[in-house]
Amino acid sequence: MATSEARAAGRKAGIERADARALALAPVIAEIRASGITGPPAIGRELTRRGIPTVRGHKVWLSSNVVALLKRLDRLTGQSLQER
């Protein structure tokens, strides 16, 4: 059975991976939005069309995945990336 320290370390590592992935996707999201695609469902369709896997490796992006990504980027960059 995992200790609380091991669980905490695993949680921290997962957050760090998700943060890094979000930051890596930031330029792609900016490019998509600059092309006029701004809503989470449309951004998700474009990420799926481009063959970019979700943070968890899924092939299809759901609107909820995009919203979570935008919120994470907002937290990490201090800039609101939600639909403007």
N, CA, C and O of each residue as an XYZ file, in Angstrom:
336
protein
N       0.841     -1.177      0.000
C       0.000      0.000      0.000
C       0.892      1.248      0.000
O       1.887      1.322      0.721
N       0.506      2.225     -0.828
C       1.298      3.443     -0.947
C       1.157      4.306      0.297
O       0.085      4.411      0.894
N       2.244      4.901      0.657
C       2.221      5.817      1.797
C       1.647      7.161      1.343
O       1.549      7.440      0.148
N       1.278      7.968      2.302
C       0.744      9.281      1.940
C       1.802     10.116      1.216
O       1.476     10.917      0.340
N       3.066      9.923      1.586
C       4.141     10.650      0.899
C       4.251     10.208     -0.554
O       4.452     11.035     -1.444
N       4.120      8.919     -0.794
C       4.207      8.402     -2.161
C       3.022      8.897     -2.990
O       3.187      9.264     -4.153
N       1.840      8.907     -2.398
C       0.669      9.426     -3.109
C       0.855     10.902     -3.433
O       0.553     11.334     -4.546
N       1.342     11.670     -2.483
C       1.572     13.097     -2.698
C       2.607     13.318     -3.795
O       2.445     14.209     -4.630
N       3.657     12.521     -3.800
C       4.691     12.641     -4.830
C       4.121     12.300     -6.202
O       4.435     12.962     -7.191
N       3.286     11.270     -6.262
C       2.646     10.893     -7.520
C       1.717     11.973     -8.029
O       1.692     12.271     -9.223
N       0.951     12.560     -7.121
C       0.046     13.645     -7.479
C       0.838     14.840     -8.023
O       0.470     15.434     -9.036
N       1.925     15.178     -7.334
C       2.765     16.304     -7.749
C       3.363     16.049     -9.136
O       3.394     16.947     -9.977
N       3.830     14.835     -9.365
C       4.411     14.494    -10.665
C       3.359     14.597    -11.769
O       3.655     15.075    -12.864
N       2.146     14.157    -11.488
C       1.067     14.244    -12.467
C       0.723     15.678    -12.807
O       0.498     16.011    -13.971
N       0.681     16.529    -11.796
C       0.396     17.948    -12.012
C       1.508     18.581    -12.840
O       1.240     19.370    -13.746
N       2.744     18.238    -12.532
C       3.876     18.799    -13.284
C       3.837     18.372    -14.747
O       4.128     19.174    -15.634
N       3.478     17.104    -15.008
C       3.365     16.627    -16.396
C       2.255     17.374    -17.132
O       2.435     17.807    -18.270
N       1.107     17.519    -16.470
C      -0.021     18.219    -17.095
C       0.318     19.679    -17.355
O      -0.042     20.223    -18.399
N       1.008     20.317    -16.415
C       1.421     21.707    -16.602
C       2.359     21.837    -17.799
O       2.198     22.737    -18.622
N       3.327     20.947    -17.894
C       4.294     20.986    -18.996
C       3.596     20.771    -20.340
O       3.904     21.445    -21.322
N       2.663     19.834    -20.372
C       1.924     19.557    -21.613
C       1.093     20.765    -22.012
O       1.037     21.125    -23.188
N       0.443     21.393    -21.030
C      -0.372     22.577    -21.313
C       0.493     23.694    -21.886
O       0.116     24.329    -22.871
N       1.634     23.932    -21.284
C       2.531     24.980    -21.782
C       3.043     24.657    -23.188
O       3.234     25.558    -24.006
N       3.263     23.378    -23.461
C       3.708     22.972    -24.796
C       2.609     23.211    -25.834
O       2.901     23.486    -26.997
N       1.352     23.106    -25.416
C       0.233     23.311    -26.335
C      -0.165     24.779    -26.476
O      -0.945     25.118    -27.366
N       0.347     25.643    -25.626
C      -0.040     27.058    -25.647
C       0.138     27.699    -27.025
O      -0.773     28.396    -27.473
N       1.255     27.500    -27.715
C       1.399     28.115    -29.039
C       0.376     27.578    -30.052
O      -0.094     28.323    -30.912
N       0.041     26.310    -29.953
C      -0.950     25.711    -30.851
C      -2.316     26.334    -30.590
O      -3.034     26.686    -31.526
N      -2.670     26.469    -29.316
C      -3.947     27.081    -28.952
C      -3.983     28.523    -29.458
O      -5.000     28.964    -29.993
N      -2.896     29.252    -29.295
C      -2.836     30.636    -29.763
C      -3.022     30.707    -31.282
O      -3.722     31.584    -31.788
N      -2.397     29.788    -31.991
C      -2.521     29.743    -33.454
C      -3.959     29.452    -33.866
O      -4.499     30.094    -34.767
N      -4.569     28.485    -33.202
C      -5.954     28.126    -33.516
C      -6.871     29.321    -33.267
O      -7.728     29.641    -34.090
N      -6.680     29.969    -32.132
C      -7.530     31.120    -31.797
C      -7.299     32.273    -32.757
O      -8.243     32.984    -33.101
N      -6.063     32.473    -33.195
C      -5.763     33.547    -34.141
C      -6.450     33.318    -35.486
O      -6.718     34.263    -36.228
N      -6.731     32.047    -35.788
C      -7.415     31.728    -37.047
C      -8.917     31.954    -36.963
O      -9.635     31.761    -37.944
N      -9.400     32.369    -35.773
C     -10.829     32.650    -35.610
C     -11.603     31.565    -34.906
O     -12.803     31.710    -34.674
N     -10.942     30.485    -34.562
C     -11.587     29.393    -33.831
C     -11.407     29.688    -32.349
O     -10.291     29.633    -31.834
N     -12.515     30.005    -31.654
C     -12.357     30.480    -30.283
C     -13.085     29.671    -29.219
O     -12.618     29.618    -28.081
N     -14.195     29.049    -29.538
C     -14.952     28.317    -28.526
C     -14.326     26.971    -28.212
O     -13.726     26.350    -29.090
N     -14.458     26.506    -26.972
C     -13.887     25.205    -26.605
C     -14.296     24.043    -27.512
O     -13.435     23.238    -27.868
N     -15.583     23.916    -27.907
C     -15.915     22.786    -28.789
C     -15.175     22.867    -30.132
O     -14.699     21.857    -30.650
N     -15.085     24.078    -30.682
C     -14.403     24.251    -31.971
C     -12.900     24.037    -31.836
O     -12.274     23.450    -32.718
N     -12.323     24.505    -30.746
C     -10.890     24.273    -30.503
C     -10.641     22.774    -30.381
O      -9.665     22.257    -30.924
N     -11.515     22.082    -29.676
C     -11.384     20.632    -29.534
C     -11.444     19.915    -30.870
O     -10.660     19.002    -31.130
N     -12.377     20.331    -31.715
C     -12.472     19.717    -33.054
C     -11.188     19.939    -33.845
O     -10.717     19.042    -34.545
N     -10.625     21.146    -33.729
C      -9.396     21.462    -34.476
C      -8.206     20.661    -33.943
O      -7.402     20.153    -34.724
N      -8.091     20.548    -32.622
C      -7.006     19.739    -32.052
C      -7.143     18.283    -32.488
O      -6.149     17.628    -32.802
N      -8.375     17.781    -32.505
C      -8.630     16.413    -32.958
C      -8.273     16.278    -34.432
O      -7.625     15.309    -34.829
N      -8.693     17.248    -35.249
C      -8.405     17.212    -36.690
C      -6.909     17.193    -36.954
O      -6.439     16.534    -37.882
N      -6.161     17.924    -36.125
C      -4.701     17.985    -36.293
C      -3.989     16.744    -35.754
O      -2.779     16.599    -35.924
N      -4.729     15.861    -35.113
C      -4.137     14.635    -34.591
C      -3.326     14.839    -33.324
O      -2.456     14.030    -33.001
N      -3.608     15.913    -32.611
C      -2.890     16.195    -31.365
C      -3.610     15.463    -30.232
O      -4.782     15.739    -29.979
N      -2.940     14.545    -29.549
C      -3.614     13.810    -28.476
C      -3.844     14.693    -27.244
O      -3.146     15.680    -27.016
N      -4.846     14.298    -26.467
C      -5.116     14.995    -25.213
C      -3.968     14.731    -24.247
O      -3.074     13.933    -24.529
N      -4.005     15.403    -23.120
C      -2.973     15.229    -22.102
C      -2.876     13.759    -21.684
O      -1.790     13.256    -21.394
N      -4.014     13.086    -21.660
C      -4.024     11.665    -21.268
C      -3.844     10.715    -22.447
O      -3.942      9.499    -22.288
N      -3.582     11.267    -23.625
C      -3.285     10.439    -24.787
C      -4.475     10.028    -25.619
O      -4.335      9.196    -26.516
N      -5.648     10.585    -25.352
C      -6.830     10.251    -26.147
C      -6.767     10.970    -27.492
O      -6.160     12.034    -27.612
N      -7.397     10.378    -28.496
C      -7.354     10.941    -29.841
C      -8.368     12.059    -30.046
O      -8.159     12.946    -30.873
N      -9.467     12.019    -29.294
C     -10.544     12.988    -29.475
C     -10.591     13.953    -28.297
O     -10.593     13.538    -27.138
N     -10.628     15.237    -28.606
C     -10.723     16.271    -27.593
C     -12.190     16.576    -27.333
O     -12.950     16.824    -28.270
N     -12.586     16.561    -26.090
C     -13.920     16.983    -25.692
C     -13.854     18.443    -25.261
O     -12.788     18.958    -24.921
N     -14.992     19.091    -25.280
C     -15.050     20.481    -24.837
C     -14.510     20.613    -23.420
O     -13.812     21.577    -23.106
N     -14.830     19.651    -22.566
C     -14.364     19.710    -21.173
C     -12.847     19.624    -21.083
O     -12.248     20.238    -20.201
N     -12.209     18.861    -21.993
C     -10.743     18.801    -22.025
C     -10.161     20.168    -22.364
O      -9.175     20.599    -21.766
N     -10.774     20.839    -23.322
C     -10.295     22.151    -23.746
C     -10.483     23.172    -22.627
O      -9.585     23.968    -22.353
N     -11.647     23.150    -21.983
C     -11.895     24.087    -20.883
C     -10.853     23.885    -19.784
O     -10.306     24.857    -19.263
N     -10.575     22.631    -19.431
C      -9.577     22.344    -18.397
C      -8.191     22.839    -18.832
O      -7.450     23.404    -18.027
N      -7.851     22.628    -20.092
C      -6.563     23.094    -20.621
C      -6.470     24.617    -20.552
O      -5.449     25.158    -20.129
N      -7.530     25.307    -20.963
C      -7.526     26.767    -20.938
C      -7.420     27.294    -19.508
O      -6.723     28.277    -19.258
N      -8.102     26.650    -18.579
C      -8.008     27.065    -17.174
C      -6.593     26.850    -16.640
O      -6.067     27.691    -15.911
N      -5.989     25.739    -16.999
C      -4.619     25.460    -16.556
C      -3.655     26.495    -17.127
O      -2.791     27.008    -16.416
N      -3.806     26.793    -18.402
C      -2.945     27.800    -19.022
C      -3.165     29.169    -18.390
O      -2.217     29.930    -18.202
N      -4.400     29.476    -18.067
C      -4.710     30.738    -17.396
C      -3.966     30.814    -16.063
O      -3.381     31.844    -15.727
N      -3.994     29.729    -15.318
C      -3.306     29.678    -14.029
C      -1.794     29.784    -14.194
O      -1.124     30.473    -13.425
N      -1.268     29.104    -15.190
C       0.182     29.059    -15.384
C       0.756     30.352    -15.953
O       1.859     30.762    -15.594
N       0.007     30.982    -16.834
C       0.542     32.157    -17.520
C       0.032     33.461    -16.935
O       0.600     34.523    -17.189
N      -1.035     33.387    -16.154
C      -1.605     34.603    -15.587
C      -2.408     35.398    -16.598
O      -2.830     36.520    -16.320
N      -2.620     34.813    -17.783
C      -3.424     35.472    -18.807
C      -4.689     34.659    -19.027
O      -4.645     33.431    -19.097
N      -5.796     35.341    -19.131
C      -7.051     34.638    -19.363
C      -7.092     34.159    -20.812
O      -7.067     34.964    -21.743
N      -7.155     32.848    -20.988
C      -7.246     32.272    -22.319
C      -8.638     31.740    -22.593
O      -8.876     31.098    -23.616
N      -9.562     32.007    -21.673
C     -10.948     31.619    -21.879
C     -11.486     32.400    -23.055
O     -10.893     33.393    -23.477
N     -12.609     31.951    -23.582
C     -13.201     32.606    -24.744
C     -13.352     34.100    -24.500
O     -13.948     34.529    -23.512
N     -12.814     34.864    -25.400
C     -12.829     36.335    -25.253
C     -13.874     36.922    -26.136
O     -14.048     38.141    -26.161
